[in-house]
Every structure is written in structure tokens, then in C-alpha cells.
């Protein structure tokens, strides 16, 4: 019988603790160490019954984990992952993969050169709901995809911004929140050829955006829109509609993504499909509705199971560093389009 994979945790904040909660449910892996210089981390390590290190480099040398989950601040993601790769340790790296495209390119090259895998934590791709939606699209249920409508509209309370870094440039919803939706749109609809965008900080007046309207042209020809705001009293977002995280009150009857094609349409997360009963029918005929089924499971748990396979060389990463880098490049293109007022093309990763 294969012994549990020894996994260390770098970063004991909110995401790191969520990973630990799911890790406790798996027989295939076990936590072996925690590295985090924060004042609460040592007590958390003691609570978990594992070795504590303030410096993750010392942890890599002394604890010698077989795999590592990196969940420290965004600006440290790439440098930490590079140190893990140098030590020969496979990495589950929280999103975003990095902050700058050049550092992400360095990470991609290091992983390719050494053969040490990096799985990036765009965990929503592991949700069985998304897997079923992608299957429906790939098998032609919608025909040729023509339009995509994505919504991310929530009301963050004023207390959310009591933390200073959340009010400064670069900490807005584009990189913090909409990156998830953009990654799913790439995963479901293909690469984006160009974008146009308008952003506004008109509600709060902070250095980052509180509303955004984005137009997307996909390589396959489909056109899409993503409308986002973290200052709107509205039910349309993945967090509120999917039920993925119980801390958000669920709006189960509301969609956050609407995909339409020449043969049919699909709402997510409801997985309701619409189509005409006869070929050649049009808007004077009634649409038929089918509620697609899937086997529900927790995305973070499935991501950990996948990471164990990746670390053991049994699978390729569902979201590689290069793949996640293309999502970061899309976010950067949107930022550039909003600043310039002109269409922008995502850089190549």
C-alpha cells in the first residue's frame, strides 16, 4: 500500500487553512510541516501537530516534504515556487500564479527545465459542475458558440477595506476576484484574441477599481462580456450562485454565466440547457429545457487529490504555470485596455 504523501504548507492564512481542512479528510496525504513567519502560525502548527518553521527554506532543508502547498502573499508566489523547484519539490501554487508576466515566464521555464511540476490553484476548474459544462460544450451541445455573458456583482462591506492593502492599486477586483471568472471563461470558451474594457472607482474612490465592463473576442469567434462590481447589491456571482463556499448565502436560482450557440444555450451554475426540438426552428417555436446532472463534490478537495497524482507523476497539471500565466496575461490586457481606451491583445506565455 502506498504511504501518504508528505505535504508541507507555506502560508497559514485563510487559503492555507482551507487547504489543511481538506487535507485532513484524505488518506492519500498528510501534513508534515508549516512555514509562515506570522505570529499566529506557530500556534496553528502546534494545533495541527506538525513541525513549525518561520523560514520556508529551512523547512525545505529539514522537513524534506514530498510536495508543498504555497499559499503566501501574491508577490511571493513565484520566488517561493522557484525555491521549491530548486529543491525538487512539486508545488501547488495558489492563484494568481504571479504578479508580473516576466516572473511567470521564469517559473514556466524552471518547471520545464527541471521537470518539477507546478499546479496552480484555479480550483474552480476542478468543480464537477464546470467539468460537466465543458463536456457539454466540447461535445457540441451548444453548436458553434456565439455569445458569452458573465456576471460578477456583489456588495463587499465597508469593513472589508479596513485592511490597508485592499485599498491600493493592484488589489482591486480584477486581480483578486475577476481572475477566477476570466480563467473559467478561458477554460470553457477558449483563448481570448483581444479585449476592450472600462473600469471605474466612482463608488469608493480608492486607487483600485470597484466596477468594470469587459468585452472579449475569443479565438473561436464568440463574443463575450464580463460585467463586474464589488459595490452592487446583487445576486449574480459565482460565490453567491454556485454554493461552492458555505460562507456565502446561496442564490441558487440565479445564473452567473450564460453561454449561447447555434444549437443551444447553457446557464451556469444551474446547468440548464435550452434547445429547439427540431432543426431549423427559430424564435416562433418554443425552446425545450433540460436540467443537466452531475456528481457534486468539493473543488478544493478534488484539486488536492489531483495534486497528489501530479506530485507522484501520475498526471499532468490541469492548470499549469503556463496556463495560469495566460489568465494573468488576460487580466493585464484588460488593465491596459481600460487605461488606454483601446483594444488590447493578451501577451503570449
C-alpha positions as CSV (number, residue, x, y, z in Angstrom):
1,X,0.0,0.0,0.0
2,X,1.3,3.5,-0.9
3,X,2.2,5.6,2.1
4,X,0.5,9.0,2.4
5,X,2.3,11.8,0.5
6,X,4.0,14.2,2.9
7,X,2.9,17.7,2.1
8,X,4.1,20.9,3.7
9,X,2.2,24.2,3.9
10,X,3.8,27.5,3.2
11,X,1.5,30.2,4.3
12,X,-1.0,29.7,7.1
13,X,-3.5,32.3,6.3
14,X,-7.1,31.9,5.1
15,X,-6.4,29.8,2.0
16,X,-3.7,27.8,3.7
17,X,-6.1,26.8,6.4
18,X,-8.7,25.9,3.9
19,X,-6.3,23.5,2.2
20,X,-5.5,22.0,5.6
21,X,-9.1,21.3,6.3
22,X,-9.5,19.3,3.1
23,X,-6.1,17.6,3.6
24,X,-7.4,16.2,6.9
25,X,-10.1,14.3,5.0
26,X,-7.7,12.5,2.7
27,X,-6.0,9.2,3.4
28,X,-3.7,9.7,0.4
29,X,-1.7,12.6,2.0
30,X,-0.7,14.1,5.3
31,X,0.5,17.5,6.5
32,X,4.2,17.3,7.7
33,X,5.2,20.9,8.3
34,X,4.0,24.5,8.3
35,X,6.2,27.5,7.3
36,X,5.0,31.0,8.0
37,X,6.6,34.0,9.7
38,X,3.3,35.3,11.0
39,X,2.6,35.5,14.8
40,X,-0.3,33.0,14.7
41,X,1.4,30.4,12.5
42,X,3.4,28.6,15.3
43,X,0.3,28.1,17.4
44,X,-1.5,26.7,14.3
45,X,1.3,24.3,13.6
46,X,1.1,23.1,17.2
47,X,-2.6,22.6,16.9
48,X,-2.0,20.5,13.7
49,X,0.7,18.5,15.5
50,X,3.4,19.3,12.9
51,X,6.8,21.0,12.8
52,X,6.8,24.8,12.6
53,X,9.3,26.9,10.7
54,X,9.4,30.7,10.3
55,X,11.5,30.3,7.2
56,X,10.3,28.0,4.4
57,X,13.8,27.5,3.1
58,X,14.8,25.9,6.4
59,X,11.6,23.8,6.3
60,X,12.6,22.5,2.8
61,X,16.0,21.6,4.1
62,X,15.0,20.0,7.4
63,X,11.5,18.6,6.9
64,X,12.1,17.4,3.4
65,X,8.5,17.3,2.2
66,X,7.5,15.3,-0.9
67,X,5.2,18.2,-2.0
68,X,4.3,21.7,-1.0
69,X,1.3,23.9,-1.0
70,X,2.2,27.6,-1.4
71,X,-0.4,30.0,-0.1
72,X,1.6,33.0,1.0
73,X,1.1,36.6,-0.4
74,X,0.8,37.1,-4.1
75,X,4.1,38.9,-4.5
76,X,6.0,36.0,-3.0
77,X,4.4,33.2,-5.1
78,X,7.0,32.9,-7.9
79,X,10.1,33.3,-5.7
80,X,8.8,30.7,-3.3
81,X,7.8,28.3,-6.0
82,X,11.3,28.7,-7.7
83,X,12.9,27.7,-4.4
84,X,10.7,24.7,-4.1
85,X,11.5,23.7,-7.7
86,X,15.2,24.1,-7.0
87,X,14.7,21.7,-4.1
88,X,13.0,19.2,-6.4
89,X,9.6,19.5,-4.6
90,X,6.3,19.6,-6.6
91,X,4.2,22.7,-5.9
92,X,0.5,23.5,-5.6
93,X,0.7,27.3,-6.0
94,X,-2.2,29.5,-5.1
95,X,-3.6,31.9,-7.6
96,X,-2.6,34.2,-9.1
97,X,0.4,32.4,-10.4
98,X,2.4,35.6,-10.0
99,X,2.1,39.4,-10.2
100,X,4.3,40.1,-13.3
101,X,4.3,38.2,-16.6
102,X,8.1,38.1,-16.8
103,X,8.4,36.3,-13.5
104,X,5.8,33.8,-14.6
105,X,7.8,33.1,-17.7
106,X,10.8,32.4,-15.4
107,X,8.7,30.0,-13.4
108,X,7.4,28.2,-16.5
109,X,11.0,27.7,-17.8
110,X,12.2,26.5,-14.4
111,X,9.4,23.9,-14.2
112,X,10.0,22.7,-17.8
113,X,13.8,22.6,-17.4
114,X,13.7,20.6,-14.2
115,X,10.6,18.5,-14.7
116,X,9.3,19.5,-11.3
117,X,5.5,20.1,-11.8
118,X,3.6,23.2,-10.7
119,X,-0.2,23.0,-10.3
120,X,-1.8,26.5,-10.0
121,X,-4.8,26.8,-7.7
122,X,-7.5,27.9,-10.0
123,X,-9.7,25.5,-8.1
124,X,-13.0,26.1,-9.8
125,X,-11.8,24.1,-12.8
126,X,-11.9,21.1,-10.5
127,X,-15.6,21.6,-9.7
128,X,-17.6,18.7,-11.3
129,X,-20.2,21.3,-12.4
130,X,-17.5,23.0,-14.5
131,X,-16.3,19.7,-15.8
132,X,-19.8,18.8,-17.0
133,X,-20.3,22.3,-18.6
134,X,-17.0,21.9,-20.5
135,X,-18.1,18.4,-21.6
136,X,-21.4,19.7,-23.0
137,X,-19.6,22.5,-24.9
138,X,-16.9,20.1,-26.3
139,X,-19.5,17.5,-27.5
140,X,-21.3,20.2,-29.5
141,X,-24.5,20.6,-27.4
142,X,-24.4,24.3,-28.0
143,X,-23.2,24.1,-31.6
144,X,-20.9,26.9,-32.5
145,X,-20.5,29.2,-29.5
146,X,-21.6,32.8,-30.4
147,X,-22.0,34.8,-27.2
148,X,-21.0,34.6,-23.6
149,X,-22.4,36.7,-20.8
150,X,-20.6,36.6,-17.4
151,X,-21.7,38.5,-14.3
152,X,-19.8,39.1,-11.0
153,X,-21.7,41.6,-9.0
154,X,-21.6,41.6,-5.2
155,X,-21.5,44.1,-2.3
156,X,-18.4,44.0,-0.2
157,X,-19.0,45.6,3.2
158,X,-17.1,48.7,4.2
159,X,-15.2,46.6,6.8
160,X,-13.6,44.6,4.0
161,X,-11.5,47.7,3.3
162,X,-10.3,48.2,6.8
163,X,-7.2,46.2,5.7
164,X,-5.0,48.9,4.1
165,X,-3.6,46.8,1.1
166,X,-7.1,46.3,-0.2
167,X,-7.5,50.0,-0.9
168,X,-4.3,50.4,-3.0
169,X,-3.6,50.0,-6.7
170,X,-3.3,46.3,-7.8
171,X,-5.6,45.0,-5.1
172,X,-8.8,45.6,-7.0
173,X,-11.4,43.0,-8.0
174,X,-9.7,42.4,-11.4
175,X,-6.7,40.5,-9.9
176,X,-8.5,39.5,-6.7
177,X,-11.8,38.3,-8.0
178,X,-12.5,38.5,-11.7
179,X,-9.3,36.5,-12.4
180,X,-11.3,33.4,-11.4
181,X,-14.1,34.2,-13.8
182,X,-11.7,35.0,-16.6
183,X,-9.9,31.7,-16.0
184,X,-13.2,29.8,-16.3
185,X,-14.1,31.7,-19.5
186,X,-10.8,30.6,-21.0
187,X,-11.3,27.1,-19.8
188,X,-14.8,26.8,-21.2
189,X,-14.7,29.0,-24.3
190,X,-11.0,29.0,-25.4
191,X,-8.3,31.7,-25.7
192,X,-9.1,35.4,-26.0
193,X,-7.9,37.2,-29.0
194,X,-8.5,40.8,-27.8
195,X,-10.3,42.7,-25.1
196,X,-11.8,46.2,-24.6
197,X,-12.6,47.5,-21.1
198,X,-13.8,50.3,-19.0
199,X,-13.2,50.4,-15.2
200,X,-14.3,52.9,-12.5
201,X,-13.6,53.6,-8.9
202,X,-16.5,56.0,-8.7
203,X,-18.3,54.4,-5.7
204,X,-15.4,54.3,-3.2
205,X,-12.7,56.4,-4.8
206,X,-9.9,54.1,-3.8
207,X,-6.9,53.5,-6.1
208,X,-8.3,50.3,-7.5
209,X,-11.5,49.7,-9.5
210,X,-14.8,48.9,-7.9
211,X,-16.7,48.3,-11.2
212,X,-15.6,47.0,-14.7
213,X,-17.2,46.3,-18.0
214,X,-15.1,44.0,-20.3
215,X,-15.6,42.9,-23.9
216,X,-13.9,39.7,-25.1
217,X,-13.3,38.3,-28.5
218,X,-12.5,34.6,-28.4
219,X,-10.2,32.9,-30.9
220,X,-13.1,30.6,-31.9
221,X,-15.2,33.7,-32.9
222,X,-17.5,34.0,-30.0
223,X,-18.0,37.4,-28.4
224,X,-18.4,37.9,-24.7
225,X,-18.9,40.4,-21.9
226,X,-18.0,40.3,-18.2
227,X,-19.6,42.9,-16.0
228,X,-18.3,43.2,-12.5
229,X,-18.7,45.3,-9.4
230,X,-17.9,44.8,-5.7
231,X,-20.2,47.7,-4.8
232,X,-23.5,46.3,-6.1
233,X,-26.3,44.8,-4.0
234,X,-26.9,42.0,-6.5
235,X,-27.1,38.2,-6.5
236,X,-25.1,37.5,-9.7
237,X,-21.7,36.0,-8.9
238,X,-20.1,32.5,-8.7
239,X,-19.7,32.9,-5.0
240,X,-23.4,33.6,-4.4
241,X,-24.9,31.2,-7.0
242,X,-22.7,28.1,-7.0
243,X,-22.9,27.1,-3.4
244,X,-19.2,26.2,-3.6
245,X,-18.3,28.0,-0.3
246,X,-20.9,27.9,2.5
247,X,-19.8,31.3,3.9
248,X,-21.8,33.0,1.2
249,X,-25.6,32.8,1.3
250,X,-26.7,30.9,-1.8
251,X,-28.8,32.4,-4.6
252,X,-29.5,29.0,-6.2
253,X,-32.0,30.3,-8.8
254,X,-29.7,32.9,-10.3
255,X,-27.0,32.4,-13.0
256,X,-23.6,33.9,-13.3
257,X,-22.6,32.7,-16.8
258,X,-24.9,32.4,-19.9
259,X,-23.4,30.7,-22.9
260,X,-25.3,30.6,-26.2
261,X,-24.5,28.9,-29.5
262,X,-26.1,28.0,-32.8
263,X,-27.7,24.8,-31.4
264,X,-28.5,25.7,-27.8
265,X,-27.7,27.7,-24.7
266,X,-26.4,26.9,-21.2
267,X,-26.8,28.7,-17.8
268,X,-24.2,28.2,-15.1
269,X,-24.3,27.1,-12.3
270,X,-27.8,25.7,-12.9
271,X,-26.6,23.6,-15.9
272,X,-29.9,24.3,-17.7
273,X,-29.7,23.7,-21.4
274,X,-32.1,25.2,-23.9
275,X,-32.6,24.0,-27.5
276,X,-35.3,23.7,-30.2
277,X,-36.9,20.3,-30.7
278,X,-36.4,20.4,-34.5
279,X,-33.5,21.5,-36.6
280,X,-34.2,24.8,-38.4
281,X,-36.6,26.1,-35.8
282,X,-36.5,29.7,-34.7
283,X,-37.9,32.2,-32.3
284,X,-41.5,31.5,-33.1
285,X,-41.1,27.9,-31.8
286,X,-40.8,27.1,-28.1
287,X,-37.5,26.2,-26.6
288,X,-37.0,22.9,-24.8
289,X,-35.2,22.9,-21.4
290,X,-33.0,20.1,-20.0
291,X,-31.5,20.2,-16.5
292,X,-28.1,18.5,-16.8
293,X,-27.0,16.4,-13.9
294,X,-23.5,16.0,-12.3
295,X,-22.0,14.4,-9.2
296,X,-21.3,17.2,-6.8
297,X,-18.0,17.3,-4.9
298,X,-15.9,20.0,-3.3
299,X,-13.5,21.6,-5.8
300,X,-10.6,22.2,-3.3
301,X,-10.8,18.5,-2.2
302,X,-10.7,17.4,-5.8
303,X,-7.8,19.7,-6.5
304,X,-5.8,18.2,-3.7
305,X,-6.5,14.7,-5.0
306,X,-5.3,15.8,-8.4
307,X,-2.2,17.4,-6.9
308,X,-1.3,14.2,-5.2
309,X,-1.4,12.4,-8.6
310,X,0.6,15.3,-10.2
311,X,3.3,15.1,-7.4
312,X,3.6,11.4,-7.9
313,X,4.0,11.7,-11.6
314,X,0.6,10.0,-12.4
315,X,-1.0,13.1,-14.0
316,X,-0.2,16.3,-15.7
317,X,-1.4,19.5,-14.0
318,X,-4.9,20.6,-15.0
319,X,-3.7,24.2,-14.6
320,X,0.0,24.5,-15.4
321,X,2.1,27.6,-14.7
322,X,1.9,28.5,-18.4
323,X,-1.9,28.0,-18.5
324,X,-2.3,30.2,-15.4
325,X,0.1,32.7,-16.9
326,X,-2.3,33.1,-19.9
327,X,-5.1,34.0,-17.5
328,X,-2.7,36.6,-15.8
329,X,-1.9,37.9,-19.3
330,X,-5.6,38.4,-20.0
331,X,-6.0,40.4,-16.8
332,X,-3.1,42.5,-17.7
333,X,-4.6,43.1,-21.2
334,X,-7.8,44.2,-19.6
335,X,-6.0,46.6,-17.4
336,X,-4.1,48.1,-20.4
337,X,-7.3,48.4,-22.4
338,X,-9.0,50.2,-19.6
339,X,-6.1,52.6,-19.2
340,X,-5.6,53.3,-22.9
341,X,-9.2,53.2,-24.1
342,X,-8.1,50.9,-27.0
343,X,-8.4,47.2,-27.6
344,X,-5.6,45.1,-26.2
345,X,-4.2,41.7,-27.0
346,X,-3.0,39.3,-24.3
347,X,0.7,38.7,-24.3
348,X,2.0,35.2,-25.2
349,X,3.1,33.0,-22.4
